[in-house]
């Protein structure tokens, strides 16, 4: 429940930022506010893992939710009072990103401690994520049109308060790991991370994907689809991706491969249909089909990956290891997002997406060819 509510808030936030700030400070203002969130999250998530180990994930997640309650209420009241200052929006967005950095590492460690079946629990979370991303943007857009951006931030603040109450109501005893110095804890987390070839191999591929595939897919993909098929087609495509994510999560609830990362990597080949179809400017039915496949394959991979991390890494270092894998996965995406428009102007948006398609398939080949990834066995259920 807590995770579902937090996901809904995260899904609503980009729409609130875009619609609420665009008219005040233009695309530059929107970019600065969103970038401050991502920079804070990516730069501080490692410390979130250390503190979650030291103080328990539950306490850190509750504190993170309360921090986001405050930051969203401040922004909401600023909108209600009139024209919020850009510096205030940037600072509050950065603090909200800090809250996400403190919250995210604990999600991974909480699942195996409160769920008898981590794979099924991760699949449920993935379905909840998909539903939130289906409903969140439309709900946020309607609220902005009817009541303004301040109402969206106020609703989000209430959502994070509900999330904190749900976590507070959990009846589970989570032990803190005795901490030493922060730098020493970070080093220990890094040693645990790099000692697992299957883990750093995947993160290395994902770092490349952030620059060549995931990052460019958002700005250039949206541009190509809206130009060739219209804005309505783009909305339909995004909806198809959400539907696919639900399908992928439901499949992951039932199918339990003995080699989860191998099966997940094979499934991710279907994800590459999305950049290919967009680059080729194929008609709407192909676009929807490609987006459904992309959503389903991504959801299935995400469940296989999260379950592998949670069951293969000892609980006493799981938060710190999770922080490293999250940071490695997301830090390269803003680079891809910022470089993609420039590369699109020089080389053509279609060519950039086709390059992402090629590197995507190459990355899957690398994962399958890596013995540590290909042969990693699922941990039997207790």
C-alpha positions as CSV (number, residue, x, y, z in Angstrom):
1,X,0.0,0.0,0.0
2,X,2.7,2.5,1.0
3,X,4.7,1.8,-2.2
4,X,1.6,2.1,-4.4
5,X,0.7,5.5,-3.0
6,X,4.3,6.7,-3.3
7,X,4.4,5.5,-6.9
8,X,1.2,7.4,-7.7
9,X,2.8,10.5,-6.4
10,X,5.9,10.0,-8.4
11,X,3.8,9.4,-11.6
12,X,1.9,12.6,-11.1
13,X,4.9,14.8,-10.3
14,X,6.3,15.3,-13.9
15,X,3.0,16.4,-15.2
16,X,2.5,18.8,-12.3
17,X,6.0,20.2,-12.9
18,X,5.6,20.6,-16.6
19,X,2.1,22.1,-16.7
20,X,2.6,24.2,-13.6
21,X,6.0,25.6,-14.3
22,X,6.1,25.8,-18.1
23,X,3.7,28.8,-18.2
24,X,5.8,30.6,-15.5
25,X,9.4,30.0,-16.4
26,X,9.3,28.2,-19.8
27,X,11.1,25.0,-20.7
28,X,14.3,26.1,-19.1
29,X,12.5,26.4,-15.7
30,X,11.0,22.9,-16.2
31,X,14.4,21.5,-17.0
32,X,16.0,23.1,-14.0
33,X,13.4,21.8,-11.6
34,X,13.4,18.3,-12.9
35,X,17.2,18.2,-13.1
36,X,17.5,19.3,-9.5
37,X,15.4,16.3,-8.5
38,X,17.4,13.9,-10.6
39,X,20.7,15.3,-9.5
40,X,19.8,15.1,-5.8
41,X,18.4,11.6,-6.2
42,X,21.3,10.2,-8.2
43,X,24.0,11.9,-6.1
44,X,22.7,11.0,-2.7
45,X,21.1,7.5,-3.2
46,X,24.4,5.9,-2.1
47,X,24.1,7.6,1.3
48,X,20.5,6.5,1.5
49,X,21.7,2.9,1.3
50,X,24.2,3.5,4.2
51,X,21.7,5.2,6.4
52,X,19.0,2.5,5.7
53,X,21.4,-0.1,6.9
54,X,22.4,1.9,10.0
55,X,18.9,3.0,11.1
56,X,16.7,0.3,9.4
57,X,15.0,0.7,6.0
58,X,11.6,1.3,7.6
59,X,12.7,4.4,9.6
60,X,14.5,5.9,6.6
61,X,11.5,5.3,4.4
62,X,9.1,7.0,6.9
63,X,11.5,9.9,7.3
64,X,11.8,10.2,3.5
65,X,8.0,10.3,3.2
66,X,7.7,13.0,5.8
67,X,10.4,15.0,4.1
68,X,8.4,14.8,0.9
69,X,5.2,15.8,2.7
70,X,6.9,19.0,3.8
71,X,8.5,19.9,0.4
72,X,5.3,19.3,-1.5
73,X,3.2,21.3,1.0
74,X,5.7,24.2,0.7
75,X,5.4,24.2,-3.1
76,X,1.6,23.8,-2.9
77,X,1.2,26.9,-0.6
78,X,3.6,28.8,-2.8
79,X,1.3,28.2,-5.8
80,X,-1.7,29.0,-3.8
81,X,-0.1,32.3,-2.7
82,X,0.6,33.4,-6.3
83,X,3.8,33.0,-8.4
84,X,6.3,30.8,-6.7
85,X,10.0,31.8,-7.0
86,X,12.1,29.6,-9.3
87,X,14.8,29.2,-6.6
88,X,12.2,27.9,-4.2
89,X,10.9,25.3,-6.7
90,X,14.5,24.2,-7.4
91,X,15.4,23.8,-3.7
92,X,12.2,22.0,-2.8
93,X,12.6,19.7,-5.9
94,X,16.2,18.9,-4.7
95,X,14.9,18.1,-1.2
96,X,12.2,15.9,-2.7
97,X,14.9,14.1,-4.7
98,X,16.7,13.6,-1.4
99,X,13.6,12.0,0.0
100,X,13.4,9.6,-3.0
101,X,17.1,8.8,-2.5
102,X,16.5,7.9,1.2
103,X,13.3,5.9,0.3
104,X,14.4,3.8,-2.7
105,X,17.3,1.6,-1.2
106,X,14.9,0.4,1.5
107,X,12.3,-0.9,-0.9
108,X,14.6,-3.8,-2.0
109,X,15.5,-4.8,1.6
110,X,12.0,-4.6,2.9
111,X,10.5,-7.0,0.4
112,X,12.4,-10.2,1.4
113,X,11.8,-9.4,5.1
114,X,8.0,-9.0,4.9
115,X,7.2,-11.3,2.0
116,X,7.4,-15.1,2.0
117,X,7.6,-15.0,-1.8
118,X,9.9,-12.2,-3.0
119,X,9.2,-12.8,-6.7
120,X,5.5,-12.6,-6.3
121,X,5.8,-9.5,-4.2
122,X,8.0,-7.8,-6.8
123,X,5.5,-8.7,-9.5
124,X,2.7,-7.1,-7.5
125,X,4.8,-4.0,-7.0
126,X,5.5,-3.9,-10.8
127,X,1.8,-4.2,-11.5
128,X,1.1,-1.4,-9.0
129,X,3.8,0.7,-10.6
130,X,2.2,0.2,-14.0
131,X,-1.3,1.1,-12.8
132,X,0.1,4.2,-11.1
133,X,1.8,5.3,-14.3
134,X,-1.4,4.7,-16.2
135,X,-3.6,6.7,-13.9
136,X,-1.1,9.2,-12.5
137,X,-0.4,11.5,-15.5
138,X,-4.1,11.7,-16.5
139,X,-5.2,12.4,-12.9
140,X,-2.5,15.1,-12.5
141,X,-3.4,16.7,-15.8
142,X,-7.1,16.9,-14.8
143,X,-6.3,18.3,-11.4
144,X,-4.0,21.0,-12.9
145,X,-6.7,22.0,-15.4
146,X,-9.4,22.2,-12.7
147,X,-7.5,23.4,-9.6
148,X,-3.9,24.3,-10.6
149,X,-0.5,22.8,-9.9
150,X,-0.7,23.6,-6.2
151,X,-3.6,21.2,-5.8
152,X,-1.5,18.4,-7.3
153,X,1.4,19.1,-4.9
154,X,-1.1,19.1,-2.0
155,X,-2.6,15.8,-3.1
156,X,0.9,14.3,-3.4
157,X,1.8,15.5,0.1
158,X,-1.3,13.7,1.4
159,X,-0.2,10.6,-0.6
160,X,3.2,10.6,1.0
161,X,1.6,11.0,4.4
162,X,-0.5,7.9,3.8
163,X,2.6,6.1,2.7
164,X,4.3,7.0,6.0
165,X,1.3,5.8,8.0
166,X,1.3,2.5,6.2
167,X,5.0,2.0,6.9
168,X,4.4,3.0,10.5
169,X,1.7,0.3,10.8
170,X,4.0,-2.5,9.6
171,X,4.4,-5.1,12.3
172,X,7.8,-6.4,11.5
173,X,11.1,-6.1,13.5
174,X,13.9,-4.8,11.2
175,X,17.3,-4.8,12.8
176,X,19.8,-2.0,12.2
177,X,23.3,-3.0,11.1
178,X,25.9,-1.5,13.5
179,X,27.6,1.3,11.6
180,X,31.1,2.5,11.5
181,X,32.2,5.5,9.5
182,X,30.1,6.5,6.5
183,X,33.0,6.2,4.1
184,X,33.9,2.8,5.4
185,X,30.3,1.7,5.0
186,X,30.3,3.0,1.4
187,X,33.5,1.1,0.7
188,X,32.0,-2.1,2.1
189,X,29.0,-1.7,-0.1
190,X,31.2,-1.2,-3.1
191,X,33.2,-4.3,-2.3
192,X,30.0,-6.3,-2.1
193,X,28.8,-4.8,-5.3
194,X,31.9,-5.4,-7.4
195,X,32.4,-8.9,-6.0
196,X,29.3,-10.0,-7.9
197,X,30.1,-10.3,-11.6
198,X,26.5,-10.8,-12.5
199,X,25.5,-7.6,-10.9
200,X,28.1,-5.2,-12.1
201,X,27.9,-6.7,-15.6
202,X,24.2,-5.8,-15.8
203,X,24.8,-2.3,-14.4
204,X,27.6,-1.7,-16.9
205,X,25.2,-2.6,-19.8
206,X,22.5,-0.5,-18.2
207,X,24.8,2.5,-17.9
208,X,25.4,2.3,-21.7
209,X,21.7,1.9,-22.3
210,X,21.1,5.1,-20.3
211,X,23.1,7.1,-22.8
212,X,22.2,5.3,-26.1
213,X,18.7,3.8,-25.5
214,X,16.7,4.8,-22.4
215,X,17.8,8.5,-22.4
216,X,17.2,9.2,-26.1
217,X,13.9,7.2,-26.2
218,X,12.0,9.8,-24.2
219,X,12.7,13.1,-26.0
220,X,13.4,11.8,-29.5
221,X,10.7,9.1,-29.4
222,X,8.1,11.6,-28.3
223,X,9.2,14.0,-31.0
224,X,9.0,11.5,-33.8
225,X,5.7,10.0,-32.7
226,X,4.0,13.4,-32.3
227,X,5.3,14.7,-35.6
228,X,4.4,11.6,-37.6
229,X,1.2,10.3,-35.9
230,X,0.1,13.2,-33.6
231,X,-0.1,13.8,-29.8
232,X,-3.1,11.5,-29.4
233,X,-1.1,8.6,-30.9
234,X,1.7,9.3,-28.4
235,X,-0.7,9.2,-25.5
236,X,-2.2,5.9,-26.8
237,X,1.3,4.5,-27.1
238,X,2.3,5.4,-23.6
239,X,-1.0,3.8,-22.4
240,X,0.0,0.7,-24.3
241,X,3.3,0.6,-22.5
242,X,1.4,0.7,-19.2
243,X,-0.9,-2.1,-20.2
244,X,2.1,-4.1,-21.3
245,X,3.7,-3.5,-17.9
246,X,0.7,-5.0,-16.2
247,X,0.9,-8.0,-18.4
248,X,4.6,-8.5,-17.8
249,X,4.0,-8.2,-14.0
250,X,1.2,-10.8,-14.1
251,X,3.4,-13.2,-16.1
252,X,6.2,-12.8,-13.5
253,X,3.8,-13.8,-10.8
254,X,3.3,-17.2,-12.4
255,X,6.5,-18.0,-14.3
256,X,9.5,-18.9,-12.2
257,X,12.5,-19.6,-14.4
258,X,15.5,-21.4,-12.9
259,X,17.8,-18.9,-14.5
260,X,16.0,-15.5,-13.9
261,X,18.5,-13.2,-15.4
262,X,18.9,-15.3,-18.5
263,X,15.2,-15.4,-19.0
264,X,14.9,-11.7,-18.3
265,X,17.6,-10.8,-20.8
266,X,15.8,-12.9,-23.4
267,X,12.6,-11.1,-22.7
268,X,14.3,-7.7,-23.0
269,X,14.9,-8.4,-26.7
270,X,11.2,-7.6,-27.1
271,X,11.8,-4.2,-25.6
272,X,13.9,-3.2,-28.6
273,X,10.8,-3.3,-30.8
274,X,9.9,0.1,-29.4
275,X,12.9,2.2,-30.7
276,X,12.8,0.2,-34.0
277,X,9.1,0.9,-34.7
278,X,9.4,4.6,-33.7
279,X,12.5,5.1,-35.8
280,X,10.8,3.5,-38.8
281,X,7.7,5.7,-38.3
282,X,5.4,2.7,-38.6
283,X,1.6,3.2,-38.3
284,X,-0.3,3.4,-35.0
285,X,-1.1,-0.3,-34.6
286,X,2.6,-1.2,-34.9
287,X,3.4,1.5,-32.4
288,X,0.9,0.3,-29.8
289,X,2.1,-3.3,-30.3
290,X,5.7,-2.3,-29.8
291,X,4.9,-0.3,-26.7
292,X,3.0,-3.2,-25.2
293,X,5.9,-5.5,-25.9
294,X,8.3,-3.0,-24.4
295,X,6.2,-2.5,-21.2
296,X,5.8,-6.3,-20.7
297,X,9.4,-7.2,-21.3
298,X,10.6,-4.3,-19.0
299,X,8.2,-5.4,-16.2
300,X,9.3,-9.0,-16.5
301,X,13.0,-8.1,-16.4
302,X,12.5,-5.8,-13.5
303,X,10.9,-8.5,-11.4
304,X,13.7,-11.0,-12.3
305,X,16.3,-8.5,-11.5
306,X,14.9,-7.2,-8.2
307,X,14.2,-10.8,-7.0
308,X,17.8,-11.8,-7.8
309,X,19.3,-8.9,-5.9
310,X,17.1,-9.4,-2.9
311,X,17.8,-13.2,-2.7
312,X,21.4,-13.3,-3.7
313,X,22.8,-10.4,-1.5
314,X,23.0,-10.8,2.3
315,X,20.5,-8.7,4.2
316,X,23.1,-6.8,6.2
317,X,24.5,-5.2,3.1
318,X,21.5,-5.2,0.8
319,X,20.6,-1.5,1.2
320,X,24.1,-0.4,0.3
321,X,24.4,-2.8,-2.6
322,X,21.0,-1.6,-3.8
323,X,22.1,2.0,-3.6
324,X,25.1,1.2,-5.9
325,X,23.0,-0.6,-8.5
326,X,20.3,2.1,-8.5
327,X,22.9,4.8,-8.9
328,X,24.6,2.9,-11.7
329,X,21.3,2.4,-13.5
330,X,19.9,5.9,-13.4
331,X,22.9,8.3,-13.4
332,X,23.6,7.9,-17.2
333,X,20.0,8.5,-18.2
334,X,20.1,12.4,-17.8
335,X,23.3,12.3,-19.9
336,X,21.4,10.5,-22.7
337,X,18.4,12.8,-22.3
338,X,20.6,15.9,-22.6
339,X,22.8,14.7,-25.5
340,X,19.9,13.1,-27.5
341,X,18.4,16.4,-28.9
342,X,21.9,17.6,-30.1
343,X,22.7,14.2,-31.6
344,X,19.2,14.2,-33.2
345,X,19.9,17.5,-34.9
346,X,23.3,16.4,-36.3
347,X,22.5,12.8,-37.2
348,X,18.7,12.7,-37.4
349,X,16.4,11.5,-34.6
350,X,15.7,8.3,-36.5
351,X,19.4,7.4,-36.8
352,X,19.9,8.0,-33.0
353,X,17.0,5.7,-32.2
354,X,18.3,3.1,-34.6
355,X,21.6,3.2,-32.9
356,X,19.9,2.7,-29.6
357,X,18.1,-0.3,-31.1
358,X,21.5,-1.8,-32.2
359,X,23.2,-1.1,-28.9
360,X,20.2,-2.6,-27.1
361,X,20.5,-5.9,-29.0
362,X,24.3,-5.8,-28.5
363,X,23.8,-5.4,-24.7
364,X,21.5,-8.4,-24.6
365,X,24.1,-10.4,-26.4
366,X,26.7,-9.3,-23.9
367,X,24.5,-10.4,-21.0
368,X,23.7,-13.7,-22.4
369,X,27.3,-14.4,-23.2
370,X,28.4,-13.6,-19.7
371,X,28.5,-16.8,-17.7
372,X,27.8,-15.2,-14.3
373,X,24.6,-13.6,-15.7
374,X,23.5,-16.5,-17.9
375,X,24.1,-19.2,-15.2
376,X,22.8,-17.4,-12.1
377,X,20.4,-19.7,-10.5
378,X,17.2,-18.7,-8.7
379,X,17.3,-19.2,-4.9
380,X,14.6,-21.7,-3.9
381,X,11.7,-20.4,-1.9
382,X,12.0,-21.0,1.9
